[in-house]
Amino acid sequence: MPWRRWLLLVSLIVALALGARTWFGRRAEPEPVPEPPDSTAVSVRSATLWFASPEGGGLAAEPRELPEQSELHARVATLVAALEQGPRLEGRRTLPAGTALLHAYLDGDGILTLDLSRAFRQGFRGGAREEELVLGSLVRTITGNVPEAKRVRIVCAGETLSSLGGHFPLDQPLDPEDWP
């Protein structure tokens, strides 16, 4: 019987030694290198965004490549987000920081209602000229890139705005022809 105990003990020691060698001899597997997204799988489209000109005297167009979106809300949200980020070339941002699209609704007459986040109203600073640039930038960018939108109505967090800064009424839809 003693030789069976020795055999069991030796077998156990060998098994533990092999297990320890396997455990401690493992090498950390290298982190997988993330692959860049396949740009051929994501289609893009050209868009024209309108920002305040560098001197603030008017609006300046900036071409931009944006992801192609088929759904209305996604298309408009992408445009609003690009405006909120500001220009990449010359010019200056028009939308207050944090402005985002909450909802977009297009009616049968081509009036696109934009429900913007509270940051749109709360972050606005400026007088009549700044208000004109903000509204013009938004209306021209949206109607220029969403062909089915003929006019734009702006609300904020589900509530109708009488005006953004007290100079331009927002109780009626805005016509792009009024914003040169």
N, C-alpha and C positions, 0 to 999 in steps of 0.2 A: 503494500500500500504506500510506503513512503515514496517509491519511485513515481507513482501516479500524482502525488502531491507536487513532487519536483517538476514533473512534466507539465502539470497545470500551471504551476508558478512560472516556469520558464515561458510557456506559451503566453501567459498573461503579460509578462515583461516584454516579450517580443512584440505583441500586439500593441501595447502602450507605446513602445519605442517607434514602431511604424506609424502609429497615429500621431505621435508628437512630431515626427519628421514631416509627415504630410501637412499637419496643421501649421507648424512654424516655417516650413519650407515654401509655403505658398507665396506667390508674388502678387502684389496688388495688380488687379487688372487695370489697364490704362483706361482713362475716361474716354468715352466715345467723342469724337470731334463732331460737333453739330454741323450739318450740311446747310449751306445757304439755301434759302427757298428757291425753288425752280421758277425763274422769272418767266419761263414760257408757259407755265401753268396758270399764272395770274395775268389776266389781260388788263391793260391800262387804256385810259382815254385821255385826250387832251381837253383841258378846261381852261377857261380864262377867269382869273380871280381879279377883283378890283380892290385896291388898297388906296389909302391917302397918298398923294404924291409927297416926295420928301419935304417940300416946303409947305405942304398942307393946303395949297390953293385949289386943289381939285382931286380927281381920282386918276390913278394910273393902272393900266392893265398889266397883269403878270401871267404868262402862260405857265401851266403846271400839268404834270402827268399825274393822274389820280387813278386809283383802282376802279375798274369797271364794276358798276353795281346795277342790277336790273330792277331792284325794288325801290320805289320812290323814297321811302324814309331813309334807306341806306345811302342813296345818291345825295339827298339834301344834307344828311348828317355829315357826310364826307366833305361837302362844300363848306358847311358851317365850321367844321373842325379846322379845315385848311385856312379859312379866314381868321379864326381865333388864334392860330399859330403865328400869323403875321407873314409878311413878305420874306422871300428868300433873296430877292434882288434889291432894288431900291424901293423907297416908300416906307410907310409906317403902318402899323396895325390899326385897324378901325374898330373891331369888336372888342368889348371889354374882356379882360382875362377871365377864363372860366366859363365863357358863354358856350352853351351846348344846345343841340336840338333835342327837345323832349318828344315832340310829335310833329308830324307833317300830314296835312290833309288837303287833298286836291278835290274841289267840287266840280260840278258839271260845266260851270262857266269859266273854268281855267283859273279860279282864284285859289292860290296855294296859301294855306294858313300855316304859319310857322309858330310853334309853341316853343319858345326859348327858355332856358333856365333863368333863375332869379339873378344870376351874375350879370346878365345882359342889362337889367335895369339898375341893380345895385352898384355895378362897377362903372356905370357911365359917369364921366366927368367932362364937363365942357359946356360951351355955349351953343349958339345957333349953328355956327360953322361946323363944329365937331359933330353935332347931331345930324346935320345934312350929310357929312362924310360917312358916318356910321350907316345911316339908312340907305344912302346911295350905293355904298359898297355892297350891302346885303342884297338890295333889290336887283342891282345890275348883275351881280354874281349868280344869283339864283335864276333869274329869268333868262340870262344868257346861256346857262348850262342845263336848264330843265325846260325844254321847248314847250311842253304842255302847260307850263305856268305862264299865264298872261299877266296876272297881277299878284301882289303879295300882301297878305294880311299878317300882322305881327301881334302875337299875344305873349304874355310872360307868365310862366308857371300856371297856365290855365286861365289866367285872368286877362281881360281886355285892358289894354293901355290906352289912355287918352292921348299920351305923348311920351316920348322918351325923356326929353329935357325941357319940354314946355314950348317948343318952337314949331314943331311939325305934328299935325294931328295924325293919330294912328287908329282912329275909330272907323276909318274907311280903308279899303285895300289900296295899296300903293302901285301906281302905274310906272313901268320902267321908262316911259317917255318923259316923265317929270323929273328924272334923275340923270342929267347929262354927264 
